[in-house]
Amino acid sequence: MVSNIAVFASGGGSNFENLALKSAESGFDIKVLIADSPDVFAVKRAEKLNIPSIIVDRSAYADKQKFETGIREALSDFDIEYIVLAGFMRILSAEFINAYKDRIINLHPSLLPSFKGKNGIEDAYNYGVKVTGVTVHYVDAGIDTGKIIAQTAVIIEEDDTLLSLEDKIHQTEYELYPEALKKVLDGRV
């Protein structure tokens, strides 16, 4: 059975586009893209892919609670089973997370629990580790602390630059995220 998902994004949307292109083989249907700003390039990708997008502009809301109410209202028009974060750079409240308990999934560019937060790639590179990676995990009330669904290691070579490492991480994300989502949807997690 195909599961209906909403993807949340704050940026370029390359992971969103990759998920859309692999959705049929992975067992999900992206019903809507939720963007947190009108400047989110992922919206243009959604238009090209004929996927509805809704901008819930964070700057238009007085506080986080009202912003999240706006998101819930936007989702109410769709039969959403899972929320998939793809570069969504907002921390969701415990109240919002509990409303979708065990149904919000995130992608993080490190081997959690190492290098949590928004600069996982750069932090790993600057620390000098020889192995980093990509993690797909459930979202809980902490920052990058939810139950791990899947991980893949990425070796940092001597000649890697921050840019080349970012590229390696993104290529790994494009493989791991749809596989991990399929695992969740098939009940193998």
Kinemage of the C-alpha trace (Angstrom):
@kinemage 1
@onewidth
@group {chain A} dominant
@subgroup {mainchain}
@vectorlist {calphas} color= white
{ca met a 1} P 0.000 0.000 0.000
{ca val a 2} L 1.274 3.472 -0.870
{ca ser a 3} L 1.656 5.918 2.017
{ca asn a 4} L 0.860 9.615 1.710
{ca ile a 5} L 3.587 11.946 2.887
{ca ala a 6} L 4.171 15.660 3.262
{ca val a 7} L 7.700 16.958 2.797
{ca phe a 8} L 8.857 20.037 4.725
{ca ala a 9} L 11.731 22.089 3.270
{ca ser a 10} L 13.532 25.366 3.907
{ca gly a 11} L 16.035 25.456 1.075
{ca gly a 12} L 17.012 24.189 -2.334
{ca gly a 13} L 14.993 21.015 -2.199
{ca ser a 14} L 17.389 18.560 -3.821
{ca asn a 15} L 16.433 15.857 -1.301
{ca phe a 16} L 12.760 16.656 -1.860
{ca glu a 17} L 13.203 16.283 -5.636
{ca asn a 18} L 15.135 13.041 -5.193
{ca leu a 19} L 12.357 11.637 -2.998
{ca ala a 20} L 9.755 12.655 -5.555
{ca leu a 21} L 11.654 10.906 -8.339
{ca lys a 22} L 12.006 7.728 -6.265
{ca ser a 23} L 8.567 7.812 -4.640
{ca ala a 24} L 6.862 5.138 -6.757
{ca glu a 25} L 9.569 2.542 -6.208
{ca ser a 26} L 9.807 3.418 -2.510
{ca gly a 27} L 6.082 3.090 -1.767
{ca phe a 28} L 5.011 6.637 -0.995
{ca asp a 29} L 3.208 9.504 -2.653
{ca ile a 30} L 4.216 13.091 -1.878
{ca lys a 31} L 0.901 14.875 -1.476
{ca val a 32} L 2.293 18.314 -0.594
{ca leu a 33} L 5.467 20.276 -0.024
{ca ile a 34} L 5.375 22.630 2.959
{ca ala a 35} L 7.890 25.503 2.710
{ca asp a 36} L 8.621 27.909 5.559
{ca ser a 37} L 9.425 30.937 3.375
{ca pro a 38} L 8.503 32.267 -0.077
{ca asp a 39} L 12.212 32.122 -0.990
{ca val a 40} L 12.431 28.320 -0.725
{ca phe a 41} L 13.694 27.003 -4.073
{ca ala a 42} L 12.079 23.620 -3.352
{ca val a 43} L 8.764 25.292 -4.306
{ca lys a 44} L 10.027 25.707 -7.878
{ca arg a 45} L 11.038 22.040 -7.926
{ca ala a 46} L 7.537 21.104 -6.715
{ca glu a 47} L 5.949 23.122 -9.532
{ca lys a 48} L 8.139 21.326 -12.084
{ca leu a 49} L 7.144 17.957 -10.581
{ca asn a 50} L 3.415 18.858 -10.394
{ca ile a 51} L 3.377 18.465 -6.618
{ca pro a 52} L 1.266 20.964 -4.676
{ca ser a 53} L 3.231 23.297 -2.435
{ca ile a 54} L 2.094 25.532 0.369
{ca ile a 55} L 4.171 28.326 1.817
{ca val a 56} L 3.625 28.715 5.534
{ca asp a 57} L 5.834 31.757 5.969
{ca arg a 58} L 7.321 31.741 9.469
{ca ser a 59} L 7.807 35.515 9.377
{ca ala a 60} L 4.038 35.995 9.018
{ca tyr a 61} L 3.316 34.434 12.415
{ca ala a 62} L 3.719 36.042 15.820
{ca asp a 63} L 5.164 32.914 17.425
{ca lys a 64} L 6.068 29.274 16.896
{ca gln a 65} L 2.695 28.013 18.133
{ca lys a 66} L 0.781 30.078 15.566
{ca phe a 67} L 3.253 29.038 12.844
{ca glu a 68} L 2.726 25.361 13.670
{ca thr a 69} L -1.045 25.891 13.722
{ca gly a 70} L -0.656 27.285 10.194
{ca ile a 71} L 1.204 24.132 9.182
{ca arg a 72} L -1.483 21.893 10.685
{ca glu a 73} L -4.174 23.832 8.845
{ca ala a 74} L -2.239 23.438 5.586
{ca leu a 75} L -1.918 19.691 6.172
{ca ser a 76} L -5.609 19.279 6.984
{ca asp a 77} L -6.497 19.332 3.278
{ca phe a 78} L -4.365 16.239 2.662
{ca asp a 79} L -4.551 12.687 3.978
{ca ile a 80} L -1.007 12.658 5.384
{ca glu a 81} L 0.415 9.595 7.091
{ca tyr a 82} L 4.027 10.753 7.499
{ca ile a 83} L 5.897 14.045 7.581
{ca val a 84} L 9.344 13.909 6.017
{ca leu a 85} L 11.819 16.689 6.749
{ca ala a 86} L 14.173 17.470 3.875
{ca gly a 87} L 16.336 20.389 4.886
{ca phe a 88} L 13.627 21.889 7.084
{ca met a 89} L 15.590 24.290 9.263
{ca arg a 90} L 13.017 24.781 12.014
{ca ile a 91} L 12.826 23.057 15.368
{ca leu a 92} L 9.329 21.696 15.863
{ca ser a 93} L 7.696 21.937 19.275
{ca ala a 94} L 7.078 18.889 21.444
{ca glu a 95} L 3.340 19.552 21.041
{ca phe a 96} L 3.570 19.398 17.222
{ca ile a 97} L 5.793 16.310 17.340
{ca asn a 98} L 3.424 14.519 19.719
{ca ala a 99} L 0.508 15.212 17.371
{ca tyr a 100} L 2.398 13.155 14.747
{ca lys a 101} L 4.182 10.785 17.140
{ca asp a 102} L 6.503 8.372 15.319
{ca arg a 103} L 5.345 9.815 11.999
{ca ile a 104} L 7.935 12.584 11.505
{ca ile a 105} L 11.210 11.516 9.907
{ca asn a 106} L 14.374 13.555 9.462
{ca leu a 107} L 17.593 13.286 7.500
{ca his a 108} L 20.815 14.430 9.190
{ca pro a 109} L 24.257 14.788 7.567
{ca ser a 110} L 26.342 12.997 10.199
{ca leu a 111} L 26.492 9.701 12.031
{ca leu a 112} L 24.304 10.575 14.978
{ca pro a 113} L 24.711 10.947 17.881
{ca ser a 114} L 27.861 12.765 16.698
{ca phe a 115} L 27.680 16.273 15.237
{ca lys a 116} L 24.068 17.155 15.948
{ca gly a 117} L 22.560 20.437 14.787
{ca lys a 118} L 22.546 22.462 11.614
{ca asn a 119} L 26.262 22.258 10.739
{ca gly a 120} L 26.858 18.507 10.895
{ca ile a 121} L 29.040 18.282 7.782
{ca glu a 122} L 31.205 21.277 8.603
{ca asp a 123} L 31.524 20.278 12.266
{ca ala a 124} L 32.715 16.763 11.349
{ca tyr a 125} L 35.136 18.125 8.760
{ca asn a 126} L 36.594 20.743 11.111
{ca tyr a 127} L 36.917 18.244 13.952
{ca gly a 128} L 39.065 16.069 11.729
{ca val a 129} L 37.195 12.782 11.943
{ca lys a 130} L 38.005 10.206 9.269
{ca val a 131} L 34.458 8.819 9.091
{ca thr a 132} L 31.196 10.728 9.098
{ca gly a 133} L 27.956 9.857 7.351
{ca val a 134} L 24.235 10.239 7.035
{ca thr a 135} L 21.471 9.318 9.482
{ca val a 136} L 17.721 8.964 8.992
{ca his a 137} L 15.837 9.141 12.287
{ca tyr a 138} L 12.462 9.706 13.869
{ca val a 139} L 11.953 13.197 15.246
{ca asp a 140} L 11.470 13.566 18.970
{ca ala a 141} L 11.492 16.631 21.235
{ca gly a 142} L 15.305 16.826 21.276
{ca ile a 143} L 17.591 18.056 18.518
{ca asp a 144} L 18.655 15.094 16.370
{ca thr a 145} L 18.036 12.685 19.245
{ca gly a 146} L 15.204 10.498 17.895
{ca lys a 147} L 15.409 6.753 17.284
{ca ile a 148} L 17.745 5.963 14.399
{ca ile a 149} L 16.156 4.285 11.386
{ca ala a 150} L 19.228 3.933 9.150
{ca gln a 151} L 22.793 5.168 8.811
{ca thr a 152} L 25.501 5.055 6.161
{ca ala a 153} L 29.138 5.912 6.744
{ca val a 154} L 31.086 8.294 4.508
{ca ile a 155} L 34.883 8.155 4.574
{ca ile a 156} L 36.698 11.491 4.671
{ca glu a 157} L 39.734 11.114 2.407
{ca glu a 158} L 42.988 13.064 2.845
{ca asp a 159} L 42.259 15.167 -0.251
{ca asp a 160} L 38.624 15.921 0.614
{ca thr a 161} L 37.678 19.554 0.949
{ca leu a 162} L 34.586 20.736 2.755
{ca leu a 163} L 32.941 21.090 -0.668
{ca ser a 164} L 33.848 17.584 -1.830
{ca leu a 165} L 32.683 16.150 1.502
{ca glu a 166} L 29.359 17.981 1.179
{ca asp a 167} L 28.930 16.431 -2.267
{ca lys a 168} L 29.700 12.931 -0.942
{ca ile a 169} L 27.218 13.428 1.899
{ca his a 170} L 24.487 14.608 -0.486
{ca gln a 171} L 25.030 11.660 -2.827
{ca thr a 172} L 24.724 9.335 0.175
{ca glu a 173} L 21.545 11.121 1.298
{ca tyr a 174} L 19.977 10.577 -2.120
{ca glu a 175} L 20.442 6.820 -1.737
{ca leu a 176} L 19.735 6.388 1.960
{ca tyr a 177} L 16.626 8.539 2.465
{ca pro a 178} L 14.259 6.757 0.059
{ca glu a 179} L 15.572 3.344 1.213
{ca ala a 180} L 15.010 4.249 4.861
{ca leu a 181} L 11.507 5.570 4.160
{ca lys a 182} L 10.656 2.336 2.339
{ca lys a 183} L 11.887 0.414 5.375
{ca val a 184} L 9.579 2.434 7.661
{ca leu a 185} L 6.587 2.132 5.344
{ca asp a 186} L 7.110 -1.609 4.960
{ca gly a 187} L 7.018 -1.956 8.760
{ca arg a 188} L 10.655 -3.072 9.010
{ca val a 189} L 11.556 -0.521 11.712
